[in-house]
Amino acid sequence: MNTTDATIAGTVAFLDASGNPMTVPIGTITASTVDYSVPGRRTVKFILPNTGSAIQTGSIRVTPQPGDRAPLPLAIFSFTSGGVRVTEAAVLGLRATQLRTYIENSGVLGSLGSIQSGLAIANADVSTVNVTVEAIRLDGTSTGLTSSLSIPVGGKVAKFANEIFPTLPATFKGIMRLTATTPISVAGIRGRVNERNEFLISTVPAIDELAQASSAEIGFPHIVDGGGYTTQFILFNAVTGQSSSGNVLFRTTGGLPLDLVVQ
């Protein structure tokens, strides 16, 4: 997505978990890289069709031409079984050296209703990056659980929380904090096994700890409650050594107060 008025251009590269070029179907061609050119205030979409039974996983690196600004990247991945779309999720690109994301585990792994959280971490730097991961409770105290991950140049690591921390309690709600030697790209992953024994995946954004905090109001644009829908609204402090407090107001689409049952 191009947020400027001028055309921007560059290259999109597809990499496997070790950082090597990965050949994938892109529309009607098969390649490991593809050039892009996005007119001002427009978008360009590349589709990787489901063309075989073999699963390929990796990361995507977007490199703008020298002097150009990078586009806003958004990836949407989905899983289809038997011609039925089972799950779909979106991932925004973000690079930083200190990040936090919310995690939640509950239930026996793989059982109906169980929830598992995890991370996908990609390294777009020119050298191997070392990442320290720490599990923090909701009250801000450390669990004492830490882990170190080494990610090769252009490579990625994708793991669930109980793989990163084998002794993490089966039922846990908290924060995963990441500290890297050079900027990394991170996406939080949340998986749930529904009542039909289908594995559903959604994404949870990672927050840059070093981003400037603001005292301005924040508007969350959409909630749904009732008729089979529920909304889980999560607030966590992304700034180390600083507390925050305030009020959460629920409003109708017309701006009037909205009374909801909050657990």
DRENMAR-742675 format. One line per field, with one value per atom (N, C-alpha, C): residue number from 1; residue in one letter; atom name; x, y, z. Coordinates in steps of 0.1 Angstrom, whole numbers. Example, Ala and Ser with C-alpha at 12.3 -4.5 7.8 and 13.67 -1.06 7.14 Angstrom:
num	[1;1;1;2;2;2] .
residu	[A;A;A;S;S;S] .
atome	[N;CA;C;N;CA;C] .
u	[132;123;132;128;137;129] .
v	[-57;-45;-33;-22;-11;0] .
w	[78;78;78;71;71;79] .
END
This chain:
num	[1;1;1;2;2;2;3;3;3;4;4;4;5;5;5;6;6;6;7;7;7;8;8;8;9;9;9;10;10;10;11;11;11;12;12;12;13;13;13;14;14;14;15;15;15;16;16;16;17;17;17;18;18;18;19;19;19;20;20;20;21;21;21;22;22;22;23;23;23;24;24;24;25;25;25;26;26;26;27;27;27;28;28;28;29;29;29;30;30;30;31;31;31;32;32;32;33;33;33;34;34;34;35;35;35;36;36;36;37;37;37;38;38;38;39;39;39;40;40;40;41;41;41;42;42;42;43;43;43;44;44;44;45;45;45;46;46;46;47;47;47;48;48;48;49;49;49;50;50;50;51;51;51;52;52;52;53;53;53;54;54;54;55;55;55;56;56;56;57;57;57;58;58;58;59;59;59;60;60;60;61;61;61;62;62;62;63;63;63;64;64;64;65;65;65;66;66;66;67;67;67;68;68;68;69;69;69;70;70;70;71;71;71;72;72;72;73;73;73;74;74;74;75;75;75;76;76;76;77;77;77;78;78;78;79;79;79;80;80;80;81;81;81;82;82;82;83;83;83;84;84;84;85;85;85;86;86;86;87;87;87;88;88;88;89;89;89;90;90;90;91;91;91;92;92;92;93;93;93;94;94;94;95;95;95;96;96;96;97;97;97;98;98;98;99;99;99;100;100;100;101;101;101;102;102;102;103;103;103;104;104;104;105;105;105;106;106;106;107;107;107;108;108;108;109;109;109;110;110;110;111;111;111;112;112;112;113;113;113;114;114;114;115;115;115;116;116;116;117;117;117;118;118;118;119;119;119;120;120;120;121;121;121;122;122;122;123;123;123;124;124;124;125;125;125;126;126;126;127;127;127;128;128;128;129;129;129;130;130;130;131;131;131;132;132;132;133;133;133;134;134;134;135;135;135;136;136;136;137;137;137;138;138;138;139;139;139;140;140;140;141;141;141;142;142;142;143;143;143;144;144;144;145;145;145;146;146;146;147;147;147;148;148;148;149;149;149;150;150;150;151;151;151;152;152;152;153;153;153;154;154;154;155;155;155;156;156;156;157;157;157;158;158;158;159;159;159;160;160;160;161;161;161;162;162;162;163;163;163;164;164;164;165;165;165;166;166;166;167;167;167;168;168;168;169;169;169;170;170;170;171;171;171;172;172;172;173;173;173;174;174;174;175;175;175;176;176;176;177;177;177;178;178;178;179;179;179;180;180;180;181;181;181;182;182;182;183;183;183;184;184;184;185;185;185;186;186;186;187;187;187;188;188;188;189;189;189;190;190;190;191;191;191;192;192;192;193;193;193;194;194;194;195;195;195;196;196;196;197;197;197;198;198;198;199;199;199;200;200;200;201;201;201;202;202;202;203;203;203;204;204;204;205;205;205;206;206;206;207;207;207;208;208;208;209;209;209;210;210;210;211;211;211;212;212;212;213;213;213;214;214;214;215;215;215;216;216;216;217;217;217;218;218;218;219;219;219;220;220;220;221;221;221;222;222;222;223;223;223;224;224;224;225;225;225;226;226;226;227;227;227;228;228;228;229;229;229;230;230;230;231;231;231;232;232;232;233;233;233;234;234;234;235;235;235;236;236;236;237;237;237;238;238;238;239;239;239;240;240;240;241;241;241;242;242;242;243;243;243;244;244;244;245;245;245;246;246;246;247;247;247;248;248;248;249;249;249;250;250;250;251;251;251;252;252;252;253;253;253;254;254;254;255;255;255;256;256;256;257;257;257;258;258;258;259;259;259;260;260;260;261;261;261;262;262;262;263;263;263] .
residu	[M;M;M;N;N;N;T;T;T;T;T;T;D;D;D;A;A;A;T;T;T;I;I;I;A;A;A;G;G;G;T;T;T;V;V;V;A;A;A;F;F;F;L;L;L;D;D;D;A;A;A;S;S;S;G;G;G;N;N;N;P;P;P;M;M;M;T;T;T;V;V;V;P;P;P;I;I;I;G;G;G;T;T;T;I;I;I;T;T;T;A;A;A;S;S;S;T;T;T;V;V;V;D;D;D;Y;Y;Y;S;S;S;V;V;V;P;P;P;G;G;G;R;R;R;R;R;R;T;T;T;V;V;V;K;K;K;F;F;F;I;I;I;L;L;L;P;P;P;N;N;N;T;T;T;G;G;G;S;S;S;A;A;A;I;I;I;Q;Q;Q;T;T;T;G;G;G;S;S;S;I;I;I;R;R;R;V;V;V;T;T;T;P;P;P;Q;Q;Q;P;P;P;G;G;G;D;D;D;R;R;R;A;A;A;P;P;P;L;L;L;P;P;P;L;L;L;A;A;A;I;I;I;F;F;F;S;S;S;F;F;F;T;T;T;S;S;S;G;G;G;G;G;G;V;V;V;R;R;R;V;V;V;T;T;T;E;E;E;A;A;A;A;A;A;V;V;V;L;L;L;G;G;G;L;L;L;R;R;R;A;A;A;T;T;T;Q;Q;Q;L;L;L;R;R;R;T;T;T;Y;Y;Y;I;I;I;E;E;E;N;N;N;S;S;S;G;G;G;V;V;V;L;L;L;G;G;G;S;S;S;L;L;L;G;G;G;S;S;S;I;I;I;Q;Q;Q;S;S;S;G;G;G;L;L;L;A;A;A;I;I;I;A;A;A;N;N;N;A;A;A;D;D;D;V;V;V;S;S;S;T;T;T;V;V;V;N;N;N;V;V;V;T;T;T;V;V;V;E;E;E;A;A;A;I;I;I;R;R;R;L;L;L;D;D;D;G;G;G;T;T;T;S;S;S;T;T;T;G;G;G;L;L;L;T;T;T;S;S;S;S;S;S;L;L;L;S;S;S;I;I;I;P;P;P;V;V;V;G;G;G;G;G;G;K;K;K;V;V;V;A;A;A;K;K;K;F;F;F;A;A;A;N;N;N;E;E;E;I;I;I;F;F;F;P;P;P;T;T;T;L;L;L;P;P;P;A;A;A;T;T;T;F;F;F;K;K;K;G;G;G;I;I;I;M;M;M;R;R;R;L;L;L;T;T;T;A;A;A;T;T;T;T;T;T;P;P;P;I;I;I;S;S;S;V;V;V;A;A;A;G;G;G;I;I;I;R;R;R;G;G;G;R;R;R;V;V;V;N;N;N;E;E;E;R;R;R;N;N;N;E;E;E;F;F;F;L;L;L;I;I;I;S;S;S;T;T;T;V;V;V;P;P;P;A;A;A;I;I;I;D;D;D;E;E;E;L;L;L;A;A;A;Q;Q;Q;A;A;A;S;S;S;S;S;S;A;A;A;E;E;E;I;I;I;G;G;G;F;F;F;P;P;P;H;H;H;I;I;I;V;V;V;D;D;D;G;G;G;G;G;G;G;G;G;Y;Y;Y;T;T;T;T;T;T;Q;Q;Q;F;F;F;I;I;I;L;L;L;F;F;F;N;N;N;A;A;A;V;V;V;T;T;T;G;G;G;Q;Q;Q;S;S;S;S;S;S;S;S;S;G;G;G;N;N;N;V;V;V;L;L;L;F;F;F;R;R;R;T;T;T;T;T;T;G;G;G;G;G;G;L;L;L;P;P;P;L;L;L;D;D;D;L;L;L;V;V;V;V;V;V;Q;Q;Q] .
atome	[N;CA;C;N;CA;C;N;CA;C;N;CA;C;N;CA;C;N;CA;C;N;CA;C;N;CA;C;N;CA;C;N;CA;C;N;CA;C;N;CA;C;N;CA;C;N;CA;C;N;CA;C;N;CA;C;N;CA;C;N;CA;C;N;CA;C;N;CA;C;N;CA;C;N;CA;C;N;CA;C;N;CA;C;N;CA;C;N;CA;C;N;CA;C;N;CA;C;N;CA;C;N;CA;C;N;CA;C;N;CA;C;N;CA;C;N;CA;C;N;CA;C;N;CA;C;N;CA;C;N;CA;C;N;CA;C;N;CA;C;N;CA;C;N;CA;C;N;CA;C;N;CA;C;N;CA;C;N;CA;C;N;CA;C;N;CA;C;N;CA;C;N;CA;C;N;CA;C;N;CA;C;N;CA;C;N;CA;C;N;CA;C;N;CA;C;N;CA;C;N;CA;C;N;CA;C;N;CA;C;N;CA;C;N;CA;C;N;CA;C;N;CA;C;N;CA;C;N;CA;C;N;CA;C;N;CA;C;N;CA;C;N;CA;C;N;CA;C;N;CA;C;N;CA;C;N;CA;C;N;CA;C;N;CA;C;N;CA;C;N;CA;C;N;CA;C;N;CA;C;N;CA;C;N;CA;C;N;CA;C;N;CA;C;N;CA;C;N;CA;C;N;CA;C;N;CA;C;N;CA;C;N;CA;C;N;CA;C;N;CA;C;N;CA;C;N;CA;C;N;CA;C;N;CA;C;N;CA;C;N;CA;C;N;CA;C;N;CA;C;N;CA;C;N;CA;C;N;CA;C;N;CA;C;N;CA;C;N;CA;C;N;CA;C;N;CA;C;N;CA;C;N;CA;C;N;CA;C;N;CA;C;N;CA;C;N;CA;C;N;CA;C;N;CA;C;N;CA;C;N;CA;C;N;CA;C;N;CA;C;N;CA;C;N;CA;C;N;CA;C;N;CA;C;N;CA;C;N;CA;C;N;CA;C;N;CA;C;N;CA;C;N;CA;C;N;CA;C;N;CA;C;N;CA;C;N;CA;C;N;CA;C;N;CA;C;N;CA;C;N;CA;C;N;CA;C;N;CA;C;N;CA;C;N;CA;C;N;CA;C;N;CA;C;N;CA;C;N;CA;C;N;CA;C;N;CA;C;N;CA;C;N;CA;C;N;CA;C;N;CA;C;N;CA;C;N;CA;C;N;CA;C;N;CA;C;N;CA;C;N;CA;C;N;CA;C;N;CA;C;N;CA;C;N;CA;C;N;CA;C;N;CA;C;N;CA;C;N;CA;C;N;CA;C;N;CA;C;N;CA;C;N;CA;C;N;CA;C;N;CA;C;N;CA;C;N;CA;C;N;CA;C;N;CA;C;N;CA;C;N;CA;C;N;CA;C;N;CA;C;N;CA;C;N;CA;C;N;CA;C;N;CA;C;N;CA;C;N;CA;C;N;CA;C;N;CA;C;N;CA;C;N;CA;C;N;CA;C;N;CA;C;N;CA;C;N;CA;C;N;CA;C;N;CA;C;N;CA;C;N;CA;C;N;CA;C;N;CA;C;N;CA;C;N;CA;C;N;CA;C;N;CA;C;N;CA;C;N;CA;C;N;CA;C;N;CA;C;N;CA;C;N;CA;C;N;CA;C;N;CA;C;N;CA;C;N;CA;C;N;CA;C;N;CA;C;N;CA;C;N;CA;C;N;CA;C;N;CA;C;N;CA;C;N;CA;C;N;CA;C;N;CA;C;N;CA;C;N;CA;C;N;CA;C;N;CA;C;N;CA;C;N;CA;C;N;CA;C;N;CA;C;N;CA;C;N;CA;C;N;CA;C;N;CA;C;N;CA;C;N;CA;C;N;CA;C;N;CA;C;N;CA;C;N;CA;C;N;CA;C;N;CA;C;N;CA;C;N;CA;C;N;CA;C;N;CA;C;N;CA;C;N;CA;C;N;CA;C;N;CA;C;N;CA;C;N;CA;C;N;CA;C;N;CA;C;N;CA;C;N;CA;C;N;CA;C;N;CA;C;N;CA;C;N;CA;C;N;CA;C] .
u	[8;0;9;6;14;6;12;6;11;19;24;17;20;14;22;35;43;44;47;48;61;59;71;73;85;88;99;100;110;108;113;113;107;99;94;101;108;115;109;108;102;114;115;126;121;128;124;129;127;131;145;154;168;173;164;168;172;170;173;161;164;153;143;130;120;111;110;102;88;79;65;56;44;35;30;31;27;18;5;-4;-3;1;3;17;27;41;46;58;65;79;82;94;97;110;114;114;113;113;103;97;89;90;90;91;77;77;64;66;55;54;40;39;26;24;14;11;7;8;4;-10;-11;-23;-30;-23;-29;-23;-28;-23;-20;-12;-9;-9;-16;-18;-11;-4;2;-5;-10;-17;-9;-7;0;-11;-15;-26;-23;-33;-31;-30;-17;-15;-10;-9;-4;-6;-3;-5;7;19;31;30;33;32;45;46;58;56;66;65;78;77;89;85;92;90;91;86;86;94;103;112;108;104;101;113;119;130;127;126;123;135;133;144;151;164;172;165;163;156;141;135;121;117;104;99;93;94;88;73;66;51;47;34;29;25;32;29;18;10;-1;-2;-1;-3;-15;-23;-34;-33;-32;-31;-43;-47;-59;-57;-66;-66;-79;-79;-91;-90;-101;-101;-114;-113;-125;-133;-127;-134;-140;-138;-144;-133;-134;-125;-127;-116;-117;-112;-101;-96;-88;-87;-80;-75;-63;-58;-49;-46;-38;-26;-15;-3;3;6;12;27;35;49;54;63;68;82;91;105;109;115;120;130;136;145;139;129;122;107;101;87;80;67;58;46;40;28;20;7;-1;-1;0;-2;-12;-18;-28;-28;-26;-27;-38;-46;-56;-60;-63;-68;-56;-59;-49;-46;-33;-29;-36;-43;-50;-64;-68;-82;-92;-105;-115;-115;-116;-116;-103;-92;-79;-74;-66;-60;-45;-38;-23;-18;-9;-3;11;16;30;35;46;53;59;59;67;77;90;100;109;110;118;130;141;153;156;155;157;171;179;192;202;214;225;234;230;237;228;232;224;220;208;203;200;203;200;188;178;166;164;162;159;144;137;123;120;111;108;93;88;74;71;61;58;43;40;26;18;5;-3;-1;4;7;21;28;40;52;50;62;67;79;85;82;80;78;92;102;116;119;110;112;118;129;135;141;142;147;155;165;173;171;168;166;177;182;192;185;184;177;187;189;199;195;204;201;190;180;168;159;163;155;144;137;126;124;118;114;99;92;78;75;72;70;58;51;42;49;42;48;53;45;50;61;65;77;89;86;97;100;89;90;83;90;84;77;82;76;65;61;51;38;31;18;9;1;-9;-19;-23;-32;-24;-23;-14;-20;-20;-23;-12;-5;5;11;23;30;43;46;58;67;78;87;99;103;114;124;137;148;158;161;170;182;193;205;204;195;192;177;171;157;152;141;134;119;113;99;92;81;74;59;53;38;34;24;19;9;9;-1;-10;-22;-32;-40;-39;-46;-56;-67;-78;-84;-87;-94;-108;-116;-131;-138;-151;-160;-161;-156;-156;-142;-133;-120;-112;-115;-108;-98;-86;-76;-77;-82;-84;-72;-67;-56;-60;-56;-57;-44;-42;-29;-31;-21;-21;-9;-11;0;10;23;34;35;39;41;55;60;73;75;83;85;91;99;106;98;86;78;73;72;68;54;53;40;32;19;10;0;-4;-15;-28;-29;-41;-51;-64;-73;-71;-74;-73;-87;-90;-103;-101;-109;-109;-121;-120;-132;-143;-141;-151;-152;-163;-166;-179;-181;-193;-197;-209;-214;-228;-231;-244;-246;-257;-259;-249;-242;-231;-217;-216;-204;-199;-186;-180;-168;-164;-152;-143;-131;-121;-112;-113;-105;-94;-82;-69;-62;-59;-50;-38;-26;-14;-4;5;14;26;30;41;54;53;65;71;84;90;91;88;90;81;69;59;45;38;24;15;3;-7;-21;-30;-44;-53;-66;-76;-89;-98;-111;-113;-122;-126;-141;-145;-159;-164;-175;-181;-192;-192;-202;-209;-221;-228;-223;-228;-223;-228;-238;-242;-235;-226;-219;-225;-236;-242;-236;-237;-232;-238;-229;-233;-231;-241;-240;-237;-226;-222;-219;-221;-216;-201;-193;-179;-174;-167;-163;-149] .
v	[-12;0;12;22;34;46;51;62;76;76;89;92;104;108;104;100;96;81;76;61;56;45;38;25;20;7;0;-13;-21;-36;-44;-59;-66;-76;-85;-99;-103;-116;-125;-138;-149;-158;-160;-167;-178;-189;-200;-197;-207;-204;-202;-207;-205;-193;-185;-173;-175;-187;-190;-186;-182;-179;-191;-188;-198;-196;-205;-204;-207;-198;-199;-195;-200;-196;-181;-172;-159;-155;-156;-154;-165;-161;-171;-176;-170;-174;-181;-186;-192;-185;-179;-172;-170;-166;-163;-148;-140;-125;-120;-108;-102;-87;-79;-65;-59;-47;-40;-26;-20;-6;-1;8;11;26;30;44;51;64;72;69;67;64;52;42;30;18;6;-6;-16;-25;-36;-49;-59;-72;-83;-92;-104;-116;-125;-137;-150;-157;-170;-181;-186;-196;-209;-216;-229;-239;-243;-251;-265;-269;-283;-287;-299;-304;-301;-299;-296;-282;-281;-268;-261;-249;-241;-229;-227;-216;-208;-195;-187;-172;-163;-149;-141;-129;-120;-108;-104;-92;-82;-70;-59;-49;-47;-38;-27;-15;-4;0;6;11;22;24;34;48;54;68;67;55;54;51;54;50;36;29;15;16;7;7;1;3;-3;-17;-27;-41;-48;-55;-62;-76;-87;-100;-107;-114;-121;-135;-144;-158;-166;-176;-184;-199;-207;-221;-226;-234;-240;-255;-261;-276;-281;-290;-295;-284;-274;-263;-253;-254;-245;-237;-224;-215;-217;-222;-225;-213;-207;-196;-186;-174;-164;-153;-148;-138;-128;-116;-106;-103;-99;-96;-83;-73;-61;-62;-55;-55;-45;-49;-40;-45;-35;-38;-30;-37;-30;-39;-34;-42;-46;-39;-42;-42;-54;-55;-63;-61;-69;-73;-85;-89;-97;-98;-105;-120;-129;-143;-149;-159;-166;-181;-190;-204;-209;-219;-225;-238;-248;-261;-270;-282;-292;-290;-290;-287;-296;-290;-298;-302;-300;-304;-293;-297;-288;-276;-264;-252;-247;-254;-250;-238;-230;-218;-218;-215;-215;-203;-196;-184;-186;-179;-180;-168;-170;-159;-163;-154;-156;-144;-147;-137;-139;-128;-128;-118;-122;-114;-108;-95;-89;-82;-84;-77;-85;-79;-85;-95;-97;-106;-113;-125;-133;-124;-126;-118;-127;-123;-130;-123;-131;-126;-132;-124;-129;-127;-138;-138;-140;-132;-133;-134;-143;-143;-135;-126;-117;-119;-119;-120;-107;-108;-97;-85;-89;-78;-72;-76;-69;-76;-87;-94;-105;-107;-118;-132;-141;-155;-161;-155;-161;-169;-170;-179;-170;-173;-167;-177;-173;-181;-173;-179;-172;-179;-171;-176;-170;-178;-172;-174;-163;-163;-159;-168;-165;-153;-149;-138;-141;-133;-136;-147;-153;-165;-161;-171;-169;-180;-177;-188;-186;-196;-196;-207;-203;-213;-208;-218;-215;-213;-206;-202;-214;-225;-237;-244;-241;-246;-237;-224;-215;-217;-219;-221;-234;-245;-258;-259;-251;-251;-241;-234;-224;-231;-225;-231;-234;-245;-248;-237;-230;-219;-207;-198;-186;-174;-162;-150;-140;-134;-125;-118;-114;-107;-114;-115;-120;-108;-106;-95;-100;-93;-97;-85;-89;-80;-85;-77;-82;-73;-79;-71;-62;-66;-57;-58;-49;-49;-63;-67;-79;-76;-84;-83;-94;-90;-99;-99;-111;-112;-121;-117;-126;-135;-148;-158;-163;-165;-170;-181;-194;-205;-210;-215;-221;-233;-243;-255;-253;-252;-250;-263;-262;-273;-284;-280;-290;-295;-293;-298;-291;-279;-272;-262;-260;-252;-238;-228;-214;-206;-197;-189;-174;-166;-151;-145;-133;-126;-116;-114;-104;-94;-81;-72;-72;-69;-67;-52;-47;-33;-29;-18;-14;-6;-12;-5;9;11;24;34;31;41;51;64;74;72;72;70;83;82;94;94;106;108;110;110;113;101;104;93;84;71;61;56;56;50;36;27;13;13;10;13;3;-9;-19;-29;-31;-42;-49;-62;-69;-77;-77;-84;-89;-102;-107;-114;-123;-130;-140;-145;-155;-148;-135;-128;-124;-125;-119;-111;-102;-94;-95;-98;-97;-85;-76;-63;-63;-62;-63;-50;-46;-34;-38;-35;-38;-26;-24;-13;-18;-10;-14;-6;2;10;4;0;-5;5;1;10;21;20;31;25;30;25;35;30;38;34;44;42;51;48;56;49;53;48;42;32;27;29;36;40;32;26;19;28;29;37;29;33;28;34;29;35;49;53;67;76;70;78;78;71;71;61;63;53;39;28;15;6;1;-7;-22;-27;-41;-48;-61;-70;-72;-68;-70;-79;-90;-100;-96] .
w	[0;0;0;-9;-11;-4;6;14;9;-2;-7;-20;-25;-38;-50;-48;-59;-60;-72;-74;-67;-61;-54;-60;-60;-66;-58;-61;-54;-57;-48;-50;-37;-40;-29;-31;-20;-20;-10;-14;-6;-1;12;19;27;28;37;51;60;74;76;67;68;62;55;48;34;28;14;5;-7;-16;-18;-17;-18;-30;-39;-51;-48;-51;-48;-60;-61;-72;-68;-78;-76;-88;-86;-97;-107;-119;-130;-132;-124;-125;-113;-114;-102;-101;-89;-88;-73;-70;-56;-53;-64;-63;-73;-70;-80;-77;-88;-87;-85;-78;-76;-80;-84;-87;-83;-73;-67;-70;-78;-80;-67;-67;-55;-49;-36;-29;-34;-40;-45;-38;-42;-36;-48;-45;-54;-46;-52;-45;-52;-45;-50;-44;-51;-46;-48;-37;-38;-37;-48;-49;-42;-37;-31;-43;-46;-58;-55;-43;-40;-26;-23;-9;0;-6;2;8;21;28;28;24;24;34;43;52;51;54;53;57;51;53;40;41;29;32;23;25;14;18;8;8;-4;-5;-15;-10;-19;-28;-39;-47;-39;-42;-35;-36;-25;-25;-24;-26;-25;-10;-7;6;5;16;17;17;10;11;25;28;40;36;43;39;48;41;48;42;50;45;51;42;47;43;53;50;55;48;51;49;55;53;49;38;32;32;37;38;31;22;15;8;3;-3;6;19;29;36;36;42;58;64;78;87;83;91;82;87;79;89;87;96;88;93;87;95;89;96;90;99;95;97;88;90;101;110;120;124;124;128;140;150;162;169;180;188;201;206;219;217;218;215;226;227;236;228;232;227;237;236;246;242;252;250;260;256;265;261;271;270;279;274;283;277;285;281;277;275;271;256;252;239;229;219;209;212;225;229;225;224;220;230;224;232;237;234;239;231;238;232;234;223;224;217;223;217;213;203;199;192;185;179;165;156;143;143;142;142;130;122;110;111;105;106;92;90;77;77;88;89;81;80;72;80;93;101;110;116;125;137;141;152;164;176;188;195;199;205;218;229;242;244;248;250;265;271;285;287;296;299;311;310;321;325;338;342;339;341;338;348;360;370;368;357;354;360;368;374;364;365;356;362;353;356;359;355;356;344;335;323;312;307;295;286;273;263;253;246;236;223;213;199;190;181;171;157;150;137;126;116;106;97;89;80;70;70;62;67;78;83;92;98;107;116;127;137;141;141;145;155;167;178;187;193;203;216;225;238;246;246;253;247;234;228;232;233;238;253;261;275;279;279;281;295;305;318;321;310;312;316;326;331;319;320;309;308;319;318;322;313;315;306;312;305;309;299;302;290;291;281;277;264;259;255;261;258;250;239;231;230;232;230;221;210;199;198;193;190;179;169;157;154;146;144;139;144;139;136;128;125;133;140;149;147;147;147;158;166;176;170;174;169;180;177;187;180;185;179;188;183;191;183;191;185;188;177;180;182;183;187;176;164;153;151;161;160;149;146;136;143;137;143;137;145;140;144;135;138;136;146;145;149;146;149;160;168;178;175;175;171;182;177;186;187;199;202;204;198;199;212;222;235;234;223;222;215;210;203;214;210;219;224;237;244;243;243;241;252;257;266;260;247;239;240;238;238;226;227;217;213;201;197;190;196;189;181;168;159;159;164;162;173;179;188;184;187;185;197;201;213;210;213;212;199;198;186;182;192;190;190;190;190;204;206;218;214;223;220;233;231;242;240;249;248;257;252;260;261;273;275;282;276;284;281;291;291;284;273;265;268;279;283;296;296;308;319;331;343;344;337;338;339;348;350;342;339;332;337;337;342;334;335;328;327;318;317;303;302;289;288;277;274;262;263;252;246;233;226;215;212;200;187;176;163;162;170;169;180;188;197;211;213;226;236;249;258;256;256;253;266;272;284;280;284;281;294;294;305;303;312;311;322;318;328;333] .
END
